[in-house]
Amino acid sequence: MSVTKDKNGKWMSQIRVRDWTGKEIHKKKRGFPTKREALQWEHAYISQADGSLGMGFKDFIELYMQDMGKRLKASTVANKHFLIDLKITPFFGRMPLNEIKPTHIRQWQNQLSSYCDENGRPYSQTYLKTIHNQLTAIFNYAVKYYGLKENPCHKAGSMGKKNAGEMSFWTKEEFAAFIEAVKDKPASYAIFMTLYYTGIREGELLALTPADIDLGKSTLRVNKSYQRLGGEDVVSSPKTPKSNRVIPIPEKLCDCLRVYMGQCYGLQENDRLFPYAKYFLSHEMERGCKRSGVKRIRIHQIRHSHASLLVEMGVSPLLIAERLGHERIQTTMETYSHLYPNKQAEVARQLDGLMPES
């Protein structure tokens, strides 16, 4: 390694190092105000290159994301990057990876758990759980591939909850009022009718094409998902293998889609049926709620509204799981178990009628 001053009085570092694969790397960096900063950069770079656990957390994140970028979908990587950069790296970034202790994890958890926005609202329990899961995954990766002795998150304990206590969704009456309020825009009407009566995800809806709608068989096919990444439209595979599915749809939804597609001039079989970004859906949701007086829910919670409708109809959890594209029926039961107590009372009444007179 070599640290020298250049003609402008700034410090420059030149190093040759072999990375953990054995490949030799020649690296040069200029513009350091002091010799100490140039040497610190050298140390950090060498630690990262040879996979030393003494590297800074921020440097390890670069390695982690490079690897994940080759294995995960672009949309998943983008979401992971956003969460890590915003909620994790600011706290741990300068710490050496192997010096992060359970006490540091607890301090980070307390900082996030006590946060409130300008309206006094804290992060939701499910959001805190999502952030914590990301940090746990990073340390699991360090344990498995870089020889970190243990994951400090395990000793620190978890944060947040997997499922929120109360789930927001629309009743049949609320949806009826909302859909009437957006009926003036054919695209909005078709979008929210499709979301409510199929339970598909937002990205799945925005990736639909006319080829996915079989009006003769009254079915809708889900085999892709849409997302806007870096200013570009990205259509990729759905969230999980089970998300590839064909959903039977009611005749009224068929009629709605038939009318809508008939109004789309020059629509081709493989064109996006709803060529909008997620912002359009949020805007129309806001507009419809204001006009109808219906409570505001998130777009994803229309999926919960569909599930609650199916539970009310007495549809089995297995069929609901297949319709929603859940990988496991346990996911369906864990997510919607709170909707079933009303049905338990009905079961008790039916059993009562079968019991012999005492």
N, C-alpha and C positions, 0 to 999 in steps of 0.2 A: 504494500500500500504506500501511497505517497501523497502528502499534503503540502502544497506549495502556494506561494503568493504569485498572482499574475501581475501584469504591467499596470493594471488599474488599482492595485492595492487590495484586491479581494482575494480570498482563499479559495483554492481549487483542490478537489480530491480526485485521485485516479486509483482505481483498484482492479485487481484481477482475482476472481474467486470462483470456485467450483460450486454449483448449486447441488441440491440433494440428489439430483439425477446423475451427477458427475460431469455435466456440461460446464466448460469454462466460460465465464462471463467477464467482459471488459467494460467497466463502467466509469464514466467521468461526469463530474458535476461541478459547476462554477458558481461564483457569486456569494460565497459565505462571508459575512462581515468579520468573523473571528476564526482563528484556528480551532478553537474548542468546538464551535458548531460544525466545522468540516469533519472533525474527528468523531463527533457524535453521529453524524450522518453515516460515516463509514461503518461504525459499529452496528448501527441499526440495519444497514443494508446487508452486511455480512451475516448477521443473525438471521435475517429473513431468507437469504439465499441458501444457507446450509440447514435451514429448518431448526435453528436453535430456539429452545423454549424461552430464552432470555430476550427474544425480540419483543418489540412493543406490540400491544394489543392491536393498534391500528394497522401495523405492518402485517400481522397475522390475518386480519380481516381481508387484506388484499389477496393473500394466498387462498384463503377460504372461498372468496367470491370468484376468483379465477377458476377454481375447480368446480364450483357449483354452476358456473356459467356454461360449462361443457356438459352438464348432466341434467339440468332442469330447464323447463320452458322459459322463454324470454320473459313472459309476464310474471312468472313466479320469482325469477331472479330480480326483476325490477321492484316487485313488492318487498322482497327480502332486503334489497339495497336501501330502499326508502326507510324501512323501519330501523335498520341497524344504524344508518347515518344519522337519523333524527333522535333516536331514543337510547342507543347503546354506546356508540363510539364517543360521543361528547363526555361521558363519564369515565370510561375505561381506556380511552385512546392512548394516553401517554404511559400507562402502567405496563411494566414487563408482564408478559403472559403468565409466567410461572410464579409471579408474586401476587396475583389476584387471589384473595382469601374469601372465605364465606362471609367475614365481617364486611368486606367491600360490597359483596352482593347484597347484603342486608341494607347497607347504607343506600345503595342504588334503588332497591325496592321501596324503601321508605320515602325517598325523594319523589318517585313516581306516584306512589300511593297517596301522598299528601298534596299532590298538585291539583289546583283548581283553575279554570279559565276565568276570563273577565266577568262571567256571569255566575261564578261560584260553583260551576259544575266540575266534578272530578272525572278522571278517566273511568270508563265502564270496567266492570270486573272481567268481562270477556276480553277487552282490549289489553288490560294488564296481563292476563294469562297469555295472550298471543305474543306480547313483547318478551315475557319471561321464557316462553318456549323457544324463541329465537336465540336468546343467550345460552340456554341449555344446549341447544343443537350445536352452537359454535364450540363450546367446551367439550361436548361429546366427540366432535370431530378432532379436536386437539388431543384428546385421550387416545382415540383409535388410531390416528395416523401420525402423530408427532410425539407420542410417548409421554404426554402429560400424566402425572401420577394419578390424579383424580379430578373429578368435576366439582368445583366449589359450589355450584348451584344445588347439588344434592344435599350438602350439609346445611346450606342456607335455608332450604325449604322453598316452596313455591309461592306464587303471588297471583291474585285474581282467581276467577272461577271459570271452568270450562263452559258452563251454561249459565246464562243470566237468570235471575230469580223469576222475573215476569217477562213474558214475551209479548211484544206488540204485534197485533195483526188486525185485519178488518173482518168484521162480521159480514154476512150476506147483505144485510141492510145498509151497512156503511159502504160496501163496494157498489151497491146499486145507486146510491146517492152520488158517489164519486164518478162513476162511469157516465152518468147522465150529464155531469158538469163538463166532461171533456169530449162530449159527442160532437161538438162543433168542428173538431179537427179529426178527419178520417184516420190519419196516421196514429194520433194519440189514442183514439178509440180502439183501433186494432191492436196496438201495442199492449195496452192495459187489459184488454179482454184476453189476449194470449197469455200474458203473465199470470193472471188470476185463475184461468181455467186449465192451465197446464202445469204450473209450478216450476217452469224452467228458470234457470238462472239468467241474470241480466246479460252476461256475455254470450250465452247460448241464444238468447232472443236476437241479439244484434248481429249474429252470424247466420241467421236463417236465410235461405234462398227459396224461390218458388219451387225448386226441385225437391225441397224438403217437405212440402205440403202435398199430401195426396187427398184431394177432396173426394175422390171416388170411394176410397177406403176409410175416410174420416180419420186420418192419422197425421202426426207431425213427427218428423225425424230429427233427432239431435245427434250430430256427429262432429261438431266444431264449436269454437268459442272465439269471440271478437274482443280485442282490446286495443286502445290507442296508446302506443309506446313511442316516445321520442318524436312525436309529431307524425307518426306513420300508422296506418291501419294494419294491424297484425291479426290474422286469423290462424288459430292453432287448434290442436286437439282439445277435447273437453277436459274437465278437471281430473277425472279418474276413468279407468276403463269402463266401469258400470254406467258412466255418464253417457256413453253411446247407447241410445235407446230409441224405440219407436213408441210414441204416446198416442193412444186413442183419444180423440177429441170430440166434444159434443157437436151436434149439428148446427146449433146456433153460432158456434165459433167458426165452423166451416162457412156458413153464410157470411159472417163478418169478414173473413179473410178473402172469400170470393169477391165480394164487393170492393174491398180495398185493393186487391191486385188488379181488378178491372179498371180502377181509377189511375193506376201507375202507368203512365205513357212509356212505351218502349221497354217495358220490364222483360228481361231475359231470364232464362231458367236458373242461371248461376249468379245473377245479381243479388246483392244483399237486399232482402225484402224491406228492411228498415235501415236505410243508410244514414244513421245518426250516431252521435257519440253519447256517452252516458250522461253528459250535461243536459242534453235535450230531455231525457227521461226525468231527471231531477227537477228541471224547470217545469215540465208539464205536471209532475206530481204536485209541486207547490201550487201551481195555478188551479188544479182541480180541487185541492183541499180547501183553498181559500173560497172558491166559488160554492162548494158544497157544504162547508162547515165540518167536514169529516176530519178526524184527527190525523196529523201528519205522521206517517211511518216511513221507514227507509224502503228503497226499491226492493232490496232483498227480502224484506218482511212481507211482500206480496206472496212470496214463495211459502212463508209460514201461514199466510191466510189461506192459501190453497190446501195446505196440509190440514189445517183446522177444519176446513170445509169437508174434507174426506173423512176425518175422524168423526165429525158430526153425522155423516152419512152412514157410519158403521163399517167403513172400508177397513180391511185387515192391515196391520203394520207391514206385512210382507208386500202387499200390493202397493202401499204408499211408498215403500222403499224403492220398489222397481220403477214407479212413476217419477219419483224425484231423482233417481239415478244415484242413490246412496250405495256406497261400496259394501256396507254391512247393515243388516237390519238393526243391529245394536245402536247404530247412529240415529236411526229413526226413533227408536224407543227412548234413547237418552234425550233427544231434542224435543220430542212431543209427548213425553210420558205425562206431563202435567195436564194435558188435555183429556186424559182418559178417566179421571175420577167420576165424572158425571155418568159415564158408561157403566162403571162399577155398580152404581146405585141401581141402574136399570137391570143389570145381571142379577142383583140380589132380589129384585122384585119378581123377575121371571122364575128364579129358583124357588121363591116362596110359593108360587102357584103350583109347583110340581111336588111340593112336600105333602105327605099324607096328613090327614086330620089327626090331631092328638086326642 
